């Protein structure tokens, strides 16, 4: 007989557990929130995964100058 697992299943990008992810708080317009919720239902992924994909997509749309600056700033921040 299998033991029941306790707690939430991993819900972050690439199966990352919630406890290891940074927490943010953001105020967004009602329409954007409704869109976020709809994306989570349609794609069957967590809100964290939707946001992570959106950030990656935005970064991919930037030019070389912005990408260089982002890499520099990420090195300063660390992991």
PELINCOR-V281262 format. One record per backbone hydrogen bond with DSSP energy under -0.5 kcal/mol. NH is the residue of the N-H (numbers start at 1). CO is the residue of the C=O. Records with the same first field share a line. If there is no record, write none. Layout:
# PELINCOR-V281262
NH: CO ; CO
This chain:
# PELINCOR-V281262
11: 16
12: 16
15: 12
16: 13
20: 17
21: 17 ; 18
28: 26
33: 29
34: 30
35: 31
36: 32
37: 33
38: 34
39: 35
40: 36
41: 37
42: 38
43: 39
44: 40
45: 40
50: 46
51: 47
52: 48
53: 49
54: 50
55: 51
56: 52
57: 53
58: 54
59: 55
60: 56
61: 57 ; 58
62: 59
67: 63
68: 64
69: 65
70: 66
71: 67
72: 68
73: 69
74: 70
75: 71
76: 72
77: 73
78: 74
